[in-house]
Amino acid sequence: MRDVWNLRGKLAFTVLRIALGMVFIVAAVPKLLHPDDFARAVFNYQILPSGLINPFALGLPWIEFLTGFLLVTGWWVESAVVLADTLLFIFLCVAGFNYARGLDIACGCFGSGIADKPLGFLTFLRDLGLLLLGLFLLVLVIKGHTPEKS
């Protein structure tokens, strides 16, 4: 019976890891294709000094894409999960901070397309849910309950 549970746990870890990785990839691609739109979204957050907006807007999508790629492929899983959780924590803090400030801006989370919603409570809840998923994966990584550790 323990082997069945172990198999289910490993399958669940793999599915959740790939799902989280795909979220990062889907979020990164529009930003990579349209960096000017993402730079405007970063500017609207009114957090970074103007000299850092373009480098940030050019660099973050590559970090997101790399994180997603590592999660999907299963390479360097431990590092990828830590990186994903760090990014998700930062995104949650930034969304919460700007939501509390009452800024009426687009999230910029998935580029500037139709899927990009205004920053709001639902954005905060989505980011919180993704962070909780990432933390769950981190706990499994720490405990060694991953397919890579068997």
N, C-alpha and C positions, 0 to 999 in steps of 0.2 A: 504494500500500500504506500509506503514511503517513496518508492521509486516513481509511482504514478504522480504523487504530489510534487516531487522534485521535477519531473518532466513538465508538468503543468506550470510550475513556477518559472522554469527556464523559458518555456514558450511565451508566457505572459511578459517576462522581462524583455525578450527579443521583440515582441510585438510593440510594447510600449516604447522601447528604445527607438525603434524604426519610426513609429508615429511621431515622437518628439523630434527626431531628426528631420522628418519631412516638413514639420512646421517651420523649422529654421530655414530649410532650403526654400520653401514656398515664400517665406518672408524676405529672403535675401535676393532672389532673382529679379523682381521688379526694381529693387534699389540698385542692383548692378546694371540693369539695362537703362535706367533713367536716374543717374546720380544727381542731376540738377533738381529734379522734383524732390528727392530725398533731402538734399541740402536745404531746400525751402522748408520742408517739414521740421528739420533739425533747428533751423533758425526760429521757427514759430514757437518752439519750446522755451525760448528765452533763457537758456541755462548756460550755454557755452559762450565764451568770448568769440567775437566775429572771426578772429584769425584761426580758430580751431574748427569752425563749422565745416569747411570743405574737406580738410583732412579726415575729420570724423565721418562725414558722409561718404567718403570714398573708402575708408577702412572698415567701418563696422559691417557693411554687407559681406565683405570677404570673410570676416571672422564668423559671422552667422552661417555663411555657406560652408565654411570649413567645419564648424561645429556640427551642422546637420549631416555633412558627408561622413564625418567620423562616426556619428551615432548610427547612421544607416548601414555603413559598411561593417561596423563592429571593430574598427581599428582603434586602438588606444581608448577603449571604452571608459576606463576610469577617468582619464583626463578630459574626455569629451563630456562626460556627465558633470564633472566639476565646472567646466567652462560653461556649459548650458545653464547650470544652476546660478552661476555668477551673473551671466547675462540676464537671466530671467529675474533675478533679485533686483538688478539695476533698473530693468524695464519697469518692474512693479513700483519701485520707489519713484521713478521719474513720472510715471502715469499718475500715481497717487498724489505726488507733489503738485503737478499741474492741474489735476482735477480739483484739488483743494484750493488752488489759486483761482479757479473759475475761468481758466482760459478756454475760449471757444475755438479749438483748433482740431485739425484732423490728426489722427493718431500717427500716421506715417509708418505704422507697423508692417504693413504689407504693400508698401509703395503707395502710389497716389491713385490707384484704380478704384473701381466700384466697391471692391471688398474692404477698402479702407474706411473705417467708421470714425465719426468724431470721438475725440477723447472723452470718456465718461465713465460712469460707474461700471458699465458692462465691460469696458476695456480693462478696468482694474480687476474685475472678477475673472476675466479670461486669463490675465497674466498671473493672478493668484492660483488659478487652477493648473496652469502650466508649471508654475513653480512647485506646487505640491506634487505633481507628477514627477518632476525632476528630482525633488527631495526623496520621493519614494524609491526612485532608481538609485539615488546615491546611497540610501540605506542598504539596498540589496548589494550594491558594489562593495560597500564597507564590510558587510557580513560575508562576502564571497559567494553570494547566491546568484551567480551569473553563469550562463553557459560557458563562458570563456574560462571560468575557474574550476570546471569539473574535470 
